[in-house]
């Protein structure tokens, strides 16, 4: 019998305003489309979307446009429960197509626009969509190569006009999204999220982040990922707020959007925050009510540097494709650099086992992977606890710190080494701009700690060890060091360590 220690994290009360309770079912909504329909009816003239040029779409416009798009999809033979792959640049047209699909009861498969032919074909063959909504010819060709029967549309849904059937009638338990995991450690698999899962998450965020109809989000994240789609877009529409859609991230475009449209919110990944804080216009971010970071760890030094430059204390949060959002630093409370905060309303978090793995459960947590009973059974512990695959610990105030991935844990000479801890120490070196740490097989040690660094100058191994002596134990020091031009990252800025482990990096010096 394995000795398992369980340490459950509490902290939801830190997020709720005084006198407010969390209950996403209280309003009888059940699904995202029913939530959005409240604003279609009650505030049709309120702005919901703006594009980079400032063209606006109000809630009444979105209602009419999505009804029309749903009518065209229905006339093309798509029915409730059919799956639709969506892969296109962020735009009002893509939002209309996405919302139309959910209102019709279709299951959306958001797909990375950076995927190449084989990656797209994998998703098509695995999920077997009835249709695809894409804006690139290469993607269209890959979809058809995988399955010639798939109907392919542009985001404008280039199909004959027809009246829409009854909308917004899908049951809360019905699937809404199949989110394919990022594939940083292997072939992506599809996590099936229900309407109830997605609604539970955005309601928790609405309360925790004090998200209201008065807020306006600068949304420069792609709409194929939980951060941009499940938080940015879904959360905006649930709160009856508005968003400025940028087709790509550019610091000047972000500053211009804040200035021109009175934005109050910005959600980004650490790479974006690094570029924003280095910009000459960084002080303009002081106008925002809230900055939120996620999708990859935010280095504590960047958190502090950003505050010094802008006056903003970033709210770092933690979520996954399989669960939407789980944990966040509080808005009205201490925001701790280096931590992801405290459990959101409705979310239970515990640390289980040795080393301690983060496990979660709640109405936001998915039920399983698409047609992968084996992977689903492996992912869940008893009583519905989902094993995130992340390692964690609690600081002295009970805030959750993510120390690494279970599969990335390095065991060298019998000692456990957490890559995140070594990476944080390496980034303290004045010449090291970025770092990633992996384990390399060794007959003598089992594994040796191997570091890939982006550095402004050559670094001698002896000098680096002397520097690290002040920060981490000697057994955690990298025994192998590679200087490279840039760390390989996916579209959300997450380091693809499997590429480092297999040596597929550019500019390597040993």
C-alpha angles and dihedrals in degrees: 000000000000114000105237125188117200122199114179119207121220126185110117092123089067090069105047123088114239113284094010124120128199113239116140091184095054094090092049091239102128096171138051094242091055089050092050092046089065089067094042088059103034102037110021092153095052115107115247105167138026127181126219091271092053099253106152134215119194127206092260090052090050091051093052095042094048092047089054093047091047089052091054092048092048092049088053089062101262115144137186110293095025114131123237125192113217121194118157142117117276110274140134087259092059091047091052091050092047095048091045091054093052093045089053092050096250120146112240121215105198107206129195111255089214092062116119128220099279093045092052091046090053092055092046094049092045100044099029097211120199091217143010130213109203139153102203126076092217090057091048090052092049092050092050092045090056095044123000092196094068113108110230122207136176114237088264087064097235096210135114117289116256138158116269120244121231108311137201093032100118116126118249091241093055118105116262104172139018103204114195113217115249095255096228090140103028146318112347119248126198121255111204112219121188128217088253091054093053095043092049090055099048092046089055090050093047089058099037096047094037088238111183142167088266092065124099119195126208098219111194095150122106117260096230097075135069092247097057100027108028095037108021102039102025092044093049093052093043091054092045088240131131138248136203106221115214116190091220140357116275121156095222091049089053092050091046091051092051091050099042100041106029095244119193103185138049125183118191149145124256093261089059093048091051091055093044094051090049092053121101090234095055093120090066088074087073087082092069124096095212141010118195128192130195149129092077134031115282109221111236091230091056090049090055094042090051091052092049092051100041110016088239122127104207118229105226115200139178131226143142140214089252097050111022108218122359114161136018141175107251123261093212099041144038116327105206120207112229094026134089092216133225134334115282121237111290094018126112119200129187137170112227135181135001113317090030113250121196112244125183143184137179144111089294095060117102123239098230152305122299109272091335106116090161094056091043093052091049092049097056130068124197122308095020099299110154116217105224095193089232124119117224148176137188124242122220092277095049096256115147118247119193108219100180146293123303091233091048095054109123119215108196120175089342094306124116113234120191111210094212091061093051092045092053090051093048092052089059089068108101094229097046115089098175139358143189126191128204137165121254121201115255130180090211101043104020087235133007125212108253123190130200111196137185103213138172092224141013114285124210115223093227092051091048092051090052090052094047092050088079093054114030139020118272094248088063094055115113112256090191124044129190125184112210138175096241140347114253108248137178124235092280094052097257113146112245098221094176087069091053092047090055093045096243096142133117129237095019120173120186 
